[in-house]
């Protein structure tokens, strides 16, 4: 079976947040998914959904500034608009195992 386009899979993961579609993001993440950020270093899938997924209610849109596929990784820089109109910019490195995101590293701190 051919692998799906990883750039499209990455885009779909952010759209799931905007749409509040937990089933869609669950389908995109591997069972052994691990999440890294300055606040959450190496949390597992269950903890990710407990801590991070509730933020989906605060996000209205993503504008992609950079989507680069490099081997098993997709590097994503985006500017996001929150439901209160505030905007921020992050860069994330998504690592894939086949068609599933198995690791996410988030680098943040920019308000725009």
Secondary structure, 3 states (H helix, E strand, C coil): CCCCCHHHHHHHHHHHHHHCCHHHHHHHEEEEEEEECCCCEEEEHHHHHHHCHHHHHHEEEEEEEEEEEECCEEEEEEEEEECCCCEEEEEEEEEEECCEEEEEEEEEEEEC
